[in-house]
Amino acid sequence: MKELIETIVKPLVDYPEAVKIETQETDRTITHKLSVHPDDMGKVIGKQGRVAKAIRTVSFAGESQQKKKTVIEIVDK
């Protein structure tokens, strides 16, 4: 899942080397914390959150193999 998120996000941003994803797993959820360069934050979120919603939608489609809920958080560095 981490590679999928990186594949989606890196072409959108001006600083692809700054894209970092941390994964935390509990017994019920898998949380992916996405951090990007501060100048790229708006590009990842998009107007009215449309890009972020699209990233989450694709990740939810990829989670169908797992029994755990997948959460993607976009965080500041």
Secondary structure per residue as TSV (DSSP state, phi and psi in degrees):
chain	resnum	aa	ss	phi	psi
A	1	M	-	360.0	-37.7
A	2	K	H	-58.5	-42.9
A	3	E	H	-66.7	-36.7
A	4	L	H	-62.9	-45.6
A	5	I	H	-63.3	-43.5
A	6	E	H	-62.2	-40.2
A	7	T	H	-62.5	-34.1
A	8	I	H	-77.5	-42.5
A	9	V	H	-81.2	-41.4
A	10	K	G	-56.7	-41.0
A	11	P	G	-68.6	-18.0
A	12	L	G	-80.4	-23.8
A	13	V	-	-103.9	161.0
A	14	D	S	-83.6	-23.9
A	15	Y	-	-120.9	75.8
A	16	P	G	-66.2	-22.7
A	17	E	G	-71.3	-16.7
A	18	A	G	-88.7	-3.8
A	19	V	-	-74.0	122.5
A	20	K	E	-132.2	140.9
A	21	I	E	-129.9	122.5
A	22	E	E	-106.2	138.4
A	23	T	E	-115.3	129.9
A	24	Q	E	-123.1	131.9
A	25	E	E	-122.6	133.3
A	26	T	-	-118.4	-174.0
A	27	D	S	-70.5	-20.7
A	28	R	S	-112.8	-28.8
A	29	T	E	-131.5	157.2
A	30	I	E	-121.3	118.9
A	31	T	E	-108.1	125.4
A	32	H	E	-107.4	118.5
A	33	K	E	-99.6	112.4
A	34	L	E	-97.6	124.9
A	35	S	E	-124.7	139.7
A	36	V	-	-132.0	172.3
A	37	H	-	-59.7	142.7
A	38	P	G	-56.2	-32.2
A	39	D	G	-70.0	-21.6
A	40	D	G	-95.4	-2.6
A	41	M	H	-57.9	-43.9
A	42	G	H	-65.0	-33.6
A	43	K	H	-69.3	-35.4
A	44	V	H	-76.0	-35.4
A	45	I	H	-78.8	-44.3
A	46	G	-	79.6	171.4
A	47	K	G	-67.0	126.7
A	48	Q	G	55.1	25.9
A	49	G	G	75.7	17.8
A	50	R	H	-66.4	-40.9
A	51	V	H	-67.8	-44.4
A	52	A	H	-60.7	-40.3
A	53	K	H	-64.9	-39.4
A	54	A	H	-65.7	-39.9
A	55	I	H	-62.3	-44.1
A	56	R	H	-64.9	-38.7
A	57	T	H	-62.8	-44.5
A	58	V	H	-64.1	-39.8
A	59	S	H	-67.2	-35.8
A	60	F	H	-65.5	-35.5
A	61	A	H	-65.7	-35.3
A	62	G	H	-76.3	-17.1
A	63	E	G	-83.6	-3.8
A	64	S	G	-58.8	-21.1
A	65	Q	G	-78.1	-21.5
A	66	Q	S	-102.7	155.9
A	67	K	S	-91.1	-3.2
A	68	K	S	-100.1	152.0
A	69	K	E	-78.9	137.4
A	70	T	E	-103.1	131.9
A	71	V	E	-124.0	134.6
A	72	I	E	-116.9	121.9
A	73	E	E	-112.1	134.0
A	74	I	E	-100.9	116.9
A	75	V	E	-120.7	157.6
A	76	D	-	-79.6	154.3
A	77	K	-	-74.0	360.0
